[in-house]
Amino acid sequence: MKFKHLFLLLFTGFVLSCSNEEVTDDLQSQIDDLEATIETLQGTITTLQGQLTSANTSNSTLATQLTQAQAALTEARNLVNAATTDITALQERLAFVQNALAGIDYSDTVQLAATGDVSQQSPTEAAQTIYGRWNVGGAAARSSCAFDFIEFSEDNYLMTIILPDGEKGTVFGEYIIQEGTDGTVSSVDLMFDAGATDIRVARLTNINVVVDTDDELNATFDVVLELPEALEICDAQLSGSVQATKPEPVQEATTATAISNHAKIVGEWDVAAINTSDGETLETLLSYFCLDYDDTTGQETPIEGCTPPTGGVINFSTFGTYSITVLSADGSPIDTQIEDWGWKRGSDQTVLQLGFGGDDVDDYDIVELSETRLVMTTTYMDWDINEATGTETEVTITETVTLNR
């Protein structure tokens, strides 16, 4: 099931040539490219510095690497600002920055195994302790609700609940770490965008993360739920004391560098465009949300008074969770689809494998990936129906997805 079908359900590189002559048009083009590289590298360094600060650790090696990289990048920026730009020197400075960042492990920038009693921690420490995916409890008993998992990213959370009918309900939004008068954490509040305002749907207290005898991370916490109307049947059943385990992250999380494709892709992205070779676009896919399909006649009729979604966001977590959420005009979530993702083995982090339910896994080739832009493409087989004769012809469809942040 490709992005097209899913919607129906719900560095820069370095310039190689060198010159020390006056600024010609060709030289200016090279300088412009290198300026873009400077901005990309600056964004990476700023992000890593923020992660180091929020981790609240004394990683002197990482701090030194970032300081040296920042100094070299400042020199490069000064060269660009000079009246006569020495392209060779500029490239050398940027190459130094690239090498310095390439020597930093991704796992050093993200605390994947933080532990502790959150009520005794500062908000920055607590954010590291709760970070990641937590598989909660066991399977749902018949006619009852059960937690599936709660996952925390840097700013947002994703919570899925198994409903009495076996279906899964999803809540997605920002989480707020509430601080007590003594500077420690009093609660973690899960918020939901209800359109006009954000509402609290859950409050977590007494969060404690420990390493068990099997070297696995386990968490206990108390939760009080105030879920949206569609899920409120589970409020009373699921409120109380909860236990959860933290699964292993995807393999690349422990082997990748801080500027790897894995480090770049993790996080939230806005869907900028979807285009297929058979003429579908993001706009047409979103418009299908306001069509009623008749299984008997095969006809589609507009739903009166329906306003189609206006966009979507995609999240990739370092624990292999992949979600796509469609948004209404006011920015509130309409529906969320959750699946798995990973890197295709042997692709050197250039091919994404996205799960779209069951055994339906598709390869997406990365065309472009930076801290702010992701372009990926895939091909698949579909059927072209001749409306006059009713005959079907198998065709190859190419789909291109563009994400920004």
N, C-alpha and C positions, 0 to 999 in steps of 0.2 A: 504494500500500500504506500504509494508515494505521497509527497506533500500535496499534490493535486487531490488525491483521493482522501487524504487525511482531512483536508479542509471541508471536503464534502461530508465528512463525519462531524464534525463539530462546527623580508623587510625589504617592505620595498627593498630591492637589491642595490648594491653599490655600483656606481658608474665606473667602467674599467678604463676609459681613455683619460689621459692626463694632459694638462696644459698649464703654462705659467704666463700666458700671453694676456693681452688686454681682454676685457670682457666682451667677446663677440656673442652673436645670437646663440651659437652652438654651446659656447662656454656658459652662457647664462642658463641654458636649458639644463646643463649638468649641475650647476649651482642650485637651481630650483629643485632638482631631484634630491640632491644631498640635503637641502634644507628640510625637505619632507622626511628624510631619514632621521635627521636630528630631532624633529618633533616626535616621531614614532619612538625613538630611543628614550627621549625625555619622559614620555608617557610611561614606558616600561620601568624606568628607574623610579619615578614617583610612586608607581603602584607598589613596587618592591619595598621601597622605604616605608610606605604606609603599612604594608603587611608585617614588616619587621617590628614596627612600633606597636601595632595592635597585638602581636604575638607576645609582647612583654618579656622578651628573652634577651640574654646577653650574648648573642651570636656575633662575636668580635670579627670573625673571618668574613661573614656576610656583610657586616657594616663597613669593613675596610674595602671590600670589593666594590660596594656601591659608592663609597666616597671617591675611590679612584676613577670609577666610571663617570661619575658626575663631573669631576675635575677635567677629564679628557673631553667630555661633551661640551663643557663651558669653553674650553680652548677652541673646539670646532666652531661653536657659535661665534666666538670672537673673530675667527678667520673669515667667516661669511660676512661679518659686519665690516671687515677691512676694505679699504678702497680697492686694493688689488688682491684677488683671492688666489691663493696657492692651492690648486686642486689636489696636488700630491700630498701636501701636508694635511689638508682637510680629510682626505681619504684615510690617511694613516691614523689620525685621531679617531675617526669613526670605526675603523677596524679594531683599534684598541678597546673601544667601548663594547663593540660586538663580542670580542673575545672574553672580556671581563664578565659580561652578563652570561655568556655561554658556559662559564665555569661555575655558575650558581645552580644548585639543584632545586628543582621545583618544590620538592618535599621540605626544603629548608625555609620556604616562604609561606607554607601553609601547615599549621599545626594539626596533623591528621590524628594524633594520638594523645591529645591533651586530656588530663583527668583532673578531678577535684570536686570539692563541694562548692557549687556555684554560689550559694548563699554567703560564702566567706571570700568570694572573689570580687575583683573590680569588674565593671562592664566589659573592658577590653579582654580581660582574662576569660570571662564567661563566654564571650563570643567565640573564642577559640575552643572552649570546652564543649559547647553544644554543636559546633560546626560539623556538618556531614549528615549522612543518612542514618536513621535509627529505625530498625524494624521492631515494631511494638507488638508484644503479646503473641497469641496464637491465632488459629483460624476461627472464624465466626461460627458459633453454634447456630442451628436452625432457628429462625425467627428472632435473632438477636443481632446487635451491632458489634463490630470489632474494629480496632485500629489495624491499619495495614502498615503504614510508615509515616514518619515525620522527617523531613529533610530541611536542614538549615544551610543557606549559602551565606555570603557576607552580609546581605541586607534583608533577604526574603526567606520565606519558608514555603514548603509544599506539604500538605497533609492529606492523606487518603484514608477513607473509612469504608469498611465493607458493610453494606446495608443488609437488612434482613432478607431481601430478595436475591442476594448474591452479587448485586451490582456494586460498583464502587463510586463513592462520592468524593469530590476533590475540593479542597479549599486552598487558596493561594493568596499570598500577600506579604506585607511587610511585618517584621517582628520588632518589638520594642523591648529593650532591656531596661527595666525599671530599677532605679538606684535608690537605696535607703539613705537615711540621714548620716550613716557612718561610712558611706562610700561603697558599700557592698551591694550585691544584687538582691532585691526583694522578690522580683518575679520576672518572667519572660512572657510578654503578652503577644498573642498572635492576632493580627489585624486583618480585616477583610474589607475590600473596596466595595461599598454598597452603592456607589454612584454619587449621591449627594454628600456622603460622609464616610469615613472609615469607622467600622465597628469592631469591637473586640469579640472574637469568637472563641478564644481559649486563654486561660491564664495558667502558666506552669510555675510551680513553686517546689522547694525542697529538692532541687535537681542535684544529683550526685553521680559522678562518673568514676568508675573504678576499673582496674584490670583484674579479671577473674583468674582462676587457677589454670585455665586453658589459654592464657595470654590474650583473651578477647576483651574488648571494651564493652562494659555493661553500664546502663544508666537506670536510675530509679527517679521518679518524680511524681508529684501530685498534680492533677489537672482538673480544672473546672471548665466545662464547655458551655458556650452560648451560641450554638451553630446557627447559620442562616435557616430560614423556614424549611427549605427542601431537605435539610439534614437534621432538624431539631429532634426528630424521633430518637436520635442517639445521645442526646445531651445527658440524660439521667443514667443511661446504661454504661457510658464510658467515663463519666467523671469519677475521680478517685485516685488511688495509687496505681502507678503504671511501671512496668519493667520493659526495657528495650535493649537490643544489642546493636552494635555498630559493625556492619560488614566491611570487608576489605575494599579499598578503593580499586579502580581499574589499574592494571599493571603499570601503565605509563606514569601514573602519579608518583611512583617511587623510583623511576629511572629517568624521567625527563628533566631537561634543564628549564631554567626560569624563562627562557625566551623560545621554548619549543612550541610546536603547534598545539600540544596538549595544554600548556600554560595559557596560550592565547585563547583557546576555544572555550574554556570553562567560564561559565557566567551567563548573564542574561543578554539576549540580542533582540532587537526589533526587526520584524519581518518587513523589509523594504520592497521586495518584489519577488514574484513567482511567475515564470514564463515557461510555457511548454510549446513544443513545435506544432501542436495541433490547435494553437490559438488561445489557450487558456491563460489568464492573468490572475494576479492576486485579487483584483477587483471583481472579476467574474466568479471566482471561487467563493469570495465572501458573499456575493449576491445570492448564491444557492441556499443560504441559510433562511431566506425568505420565500422559498418555493416549497410547495406541498406536493410530494410525489405519490401518485396513485399506483399501487402495485398491480392492480387489475388492468388498468388501461395503459399504463406506462406514461401517462400525461403529467406534466408539471404545471401547477397553477400558483399564481402569486398569493401569499398570505396577506390578507387585508390588515393594514395598519402596522405591518412589520417593518422595522428599520434594520437593515443588514449591519453586521459588524464592520468596523472601520479599520481594523488592523489586528496584529497579533504579536506575541512575544514568545521567544523560544529560550529555554534554559538547558544548558549542558552542565551536569555536575561531575565532579571528579570521582564520584562513586557510581557512575554509569547510569544515572537517571536522566532521562530526556523527556521534556514536556513542551507542549505547544498550547498556548492559551489565546483564544480569540477575544477581542475587546470590543465593547460597545462604543458609541460616539463619545460618551463621557469618560471613557477609559476604564470602566469597570469590567471585570472578567465575565464572559458569557459561558464559556465551556473550556475545559482543560482535558487534553489527552496525554496520558503518561505512558512511556515505553522505555526501552533500554537502548543504550548506544555504546559503541566501543570503536577502537581503531582496528582496521583490518590487519591481520598479522602479515608481516613482510612488506607492508606499504610504507614504512618509515614515517608514520603519522601524516600520510597524504590521502588516505581513503577512509572515510567514516562509514561505519556500519550502523544504520539506524533501524531499530525494530519498530514495526508498525502493527504489532499484535501477533501472538502465536509464533509460527515459524517464518513469518513474513519479514525478512531482513533484507535491506537494500544497501548497495554500495553507492556512496556519494563521493566523487572525486573532487578534491579541493582545487579550485582554480586560483583563488586568491585568499590569503588570510593574514590579517594584521590585527593589532589590538582593537581596531574600530570597524573592520569590514571583513565579511566572510562571503565568498561566492563559491558555490558548489553545484555540481551537475551530475545527473544520472540518466540512464536510458532504460526503457522498459517496453514491453509489448502490450498493445491494447487493440481494441476492435473498432474499426470504422464502419458505421452502419449507413448503407445507402437507403435513404428514406423512401425513395420511389419503388425500389424492388425488395427492400427488407433484407438484402444480403449483407453479410458481414465479411470484412477483409481485415486480416491481421496487419497491423502497422507498428513501426518502431517510433516511440515517442521519446524526445529529449526534453528533460526538465532542468531548468536553471533556477536556483534559489539564491537570493541576495539578502544578507542580514547586515544591519548596522548597529552601532552603539556609541 
